[in-house]
Amino acid sequence: MKRRELMHGLLLGALAAGMSPLPAFADEEDRESDKSGDLDETFSENEITRSAADFFGIATEATAKAVQRVFRDQGRPDAYVKGDEGSGAFVVGLRYGSGWLIRKNHEPKKVYWRGPSIGFDVGGNASKVFTLVYNLKTEKRLYHRFPGVEGSYYFIAGIGVLYMRRSGVTIAPMRTGVGLRAGVNAQYQEFTETRDWFPL
């Protein structure tokens, strides 16, 4: 009797050992599912290239070079902001802008931003800005002051790119034309839900 119970126990142990990889396999499937979910919330390189080229009104090939650089450094963004900005003088040179926050599966949201510019540029200095946003997760994480990342300014195919980061969120504003001059020395860019003309 004891022998039969021992054999029965060994058989159950062998079956349990043989089945043990199944939970691990299920975990891998769950991770793959999570990755697919992440991809559903992010933008591909082609999507960003087309949107930016249409927005800037320049050749897709030129835009692709700048976008490729950002994707190589940062990966797939989960949001982007497209809009216009102009610079003016109030105590210090400042840039003010407004545009639309674009996220997958969300309605576009109007947003505003401001940041320093070079010198005392009064009017007449306008440009389009297309900003990639990484690790946003929730809209509220955008409404902060983002300091520039030292040594992260790039000028590629007529487009200036500057990386700025705060609390795990990275933004990469891309500017063309006269806006490049304002972008080079920017020390911060602050996003708000409503327009705010206060310079600091």
FIKENU-388045 format. One record per residue (C-alpha): residue in three letters; residue number from 1; x, y, z. Coordinates in steps of 0.2 Angstrom, whole numbers, padded with zeros to 4 digits, m for minus. Example, Ala and Ser with C-alpha at 12.3 -4.5 7.8 and 13.67 -1.06 7.14 Angstrom:
% residues 2
     r     k      xx      yy      zz
   ALA     1    0062   m0022    0039
   SER     2    0068   m0005    0036
END
This chain:
% residues 200
     r     k      xx      yy      zz
   MET     1    0000    0000    0000
   LYS     2    0014    0012    0005
   ARG     3    0023    0007   m0011
   ARG     4    0007    0011   m0022
   GLU     5    0006    0028   m0013
   LEU     6    0024    0032   m0016
   MET     7    0022    0028   m0034
   HIS     8    0007    0039   m0035
   GLY     9    0016    0053   m0027
   LEU    10    0031    0052   m0039
   LEU    11    0019    0052   m0054
   LEU    12    0010    0067   m0048
   GLY    13    0027    0076   m0045
   ALA    14    0033    0071   m0062
   LEU    15    0017    0078   m0070
   ALA    16    0018    0094   m0060
   ALA    17    0036    0096   m0065
   GLY    18    0031    0094   m0083
   MET    19    0017    0107   m0082
   SER    20    0028    0120   m0073
   PRO    21    0034    0129   m0089
   LEU    22    0016    0133   m0093
   PRO    23    0014    0148   m0082
   ALA    24    0030    0155   m0088
   PHE    25    0024    0153   m0106
   ALA    26    0008    0162   m0101
   ASP    27    0018    0176   m0093
   GLU    28    0028    0179   m0110
   GLU    29    0011    0180   m0119
   ASP    30    0005    0193   m0107
   ARG    31    0021    0203   m0110
   GLU    32    0019    0202   m0129
   SER    33    0001    0207   m0126
   ASP    34    0007    0222   m0116
   LYS    35    0019    0227   m0130
   SER    36    0005    0226   m0143
   GLY    37   m0005    0238   m0132
   ASP    38    0009    0250   m0130
   LEU    39    0011    0250   m0149
   ASP    40   m0007    0254   m0151
   GLU    41   m0004    0270   m0140
   THR    42    0012    0276   m0150
   PHE    43    0015    0283   m0167
   SER    44    0026    0274   m0180
   GLU    45    0041    0283   m0189
   ASN    46    0031    0283   m0205
   GLU    47    0016    0291   m0196
   ILE    48    0026    0305   m0189
   THR    49    0036    0308   m0205
   ARG    50    0020    0310   m0215
   SER    51    0012    0321   m0202
   ALA    52    0027    0332   m0199
   ALA    53    0030    0334   m0218
   ASP    54    0012    0339   m0221
   PHE    55    0013    0351   m0207
   PHE    56    0029    0359   m0212
   GLY    57    0025    0359   m0230
   ILE    58    0042    0352   m0235
   ALA    59    0049    0337   m0243
   THR    60    0045    0320   m0235
   GLU    61    0064    0315   m0238
   ALA    62    0070    0330   m0228
   THR    63    0058    0327   m0213
   ALA    64    0062    0309   m0213
   LYS    65    0080    0312   m0209
   ALA    66    0076    0323   m0194
   VAL    67    0063    0310   m0188
   GLN    68    0075    0295   m0190
   ARG    69    0087    0304   m0179
   VAL    70    0074    0307   m0165
   PHE    71    0067    0289   m0167
   ARG    72    0085    0282   m0165
   ASP    73    0088    0292   m0149
   GLN    74    0070    0291   m0141
   GLY    75    0060    0277   m0149
   ARG    76    0041    0279   m0153
   PRO    77    0032    0294   m0146
   ASP    78    0015    0292   m0138
   ALA    79    0010    0310   m0142
   TYR    80    0014    0325   m0152
   VAL    81    0010    0343   m0153
   LYS    82    0009    0354   m0168
   GLY    83    0007    0372   m0169
   ASP    84    0014    0390   m0172
   GLU    85    0024    0401   m0161
   GLY    86    0031    0419   m0162
   SER    87    0043    0428   m0151
   GLY    88    0041    0445   m0142
   ALA    89    0050    0455   m0129
   PHE    90    0044    0457   m0111
   VAL    91    0058    0460   m0099
   VAL    92    0067    0446   m0108
   GLY    93    0065    0438   m0126
   LEU    94    0051    0425   m0126
   ARG    95    0043    0413   m0137
   TYR    96    0024    0410   m0136
   GLY    97    0015    0397   m0145
   SER    98   m0001    0387   m0147
   GLY    99   m0006    0371   m0155
   TRP   100   m0014    0354   m0153
   LEU   101   m0009    0339   m0143
   ILE   102   m0012    0324   m0153
   ARG   103   m0014    0306   m0145
   LYS   104   m0021    0290   m0151
   ASN   105   m0038    0286   m0146
   HIS   106   m0040    0304   m0139
   GLU   107   m0048    0320   m0145
   PRO   108   m0035    0333   m0150
   LYS   109   m0033    0346   m0136
   LYS   110   m0028    0364   m0137
   VAL   111   m0012    0368   m0128
   TYR   112   m0001    0383   m0126
   TRP   113    0018    0385   m0122
   ARG   114    0031    0398   m0119
   GLY   115    0050    0399   m0117
   PRO   116    0065    0410   m0119
   SER   117    0071    0417   m0136
   ILE   118    0088    0425   m0141
   GLY   119    0088    0444   m0137
   PHE   120    0073    0456   m0138
   ASP   121    0064    0450   m0154
   VAL   122    0049    0461   m0155
   GLY   123    0036    0453   m0167
   GLY   124    0039    0446   m0184
   ASN   125    0048    0431   m0179
   ALA   126    0036    0416   m0182
   SER   127    0038    0398   m0185
   LYS   128    0029    0381   m0185
   VAL   129    0034    0369   m0172
   PHE   130    0031    0350   m0172
   THR   131    0035    0342   m0155
   LEU   132    0036    0324   m0151
   VAL   133    0032    0318   m0134
   TYR   134    0038    0303   m0125
   ASN   135    0031    0294   m0110
   LEU   136    0017    0306   m0108
   LYS   137    0004    0293   m0102
   THR   138   m0008    0306   m0095
   GLU   139   m0011    0324   m0102
   LYS   140   m0007    0332   m0085
   ARG   141    0011    0326   m0087
   LEU   142    0013    0339   m0101
   TYR   143    0009    0354   m0091
   HIS   144    0026    0358   m0083
   ARG   145    0042    0367   m0087
   PHE   146    0054    0357   m0097
   PRO   147    0072    0361   m0096
   GLY   148    0084    0359   m0111
   VAL   149    0095    0344   m0111
   GLU   150    0113    0350   m0112
   GLY   151    0122    0346   m0129
   SER   152    0106    0339   m0137
   TYR   153    0103    0352   m0151
   TYR   154    0103    0345   m0168
   PHE   155    0101    0353   m0185
   ILE   156    0096    0341   m0198
   ALA   157    0090    0344   m0216
   GLY   158    0084    0361   m0212
   ILE   159    0075    0356   m0196
   GLY   160    0082    0360   m0178
   VAL   161    0078    0347   m0165
   LEU   162    0081    0350   m0146
   TYR   163    0078    0337   m0132
   MET   164    0070    0343   m0116
   ARG   165    0065    0332   m0101
   ARG   166    0056    0333   m0085
   SER   167    0050    0319   m0073
   GLY   168    0052    0305   m0085
   VAL   169    0043    0314   m0099
   THR   170    0054    0319   m0114
   ILE   171    0049    0332   m0128
   ALA   172    0058    0335   m0144
   PRO   173    0053    0351   m0152
   MET   174    0057    0352   m0171
   ARG   175    0057    0369   m0179
   THR   176    0060    0376   m0197
   GLY   177    0065    0393   m0204
   VAL   178    0067    0408   m0192
   GLY   179    0061    0398   m0177
   LEU   180    0078    0389   m0177
   ARG   181    0087    0404   m0170
   ALA   182    0075    0404   m0156
   GLY   183    0077    0386   m0153
   VAL   184    0096    0385   m0151
   ASN   185    0098    0393   m0134
   ALA   186    0081    0389   m0127
   GLN   187    0083    0384   m0108
   TYR   188    0065    0378   m0105
   GLN   189    0048    0376   m0113
   GLU   190    0033    0377   m0102
   PHE   191    0016    0370   m0108
   THR   192   m0001    0376   m0101
   GLU   193   m0019    0372   m0103
   THR   194   m0023    0391   m0105
   ARG   195   m0014    0405   m0113
   ASP   196   m0002    0414   m0100
   TRP   197    0008    0429   m0105
   PHE   198    0018    0430   m0089
   PRO   199    0036    0428   m0094
   LEU   200    0042    0417   m0080
END
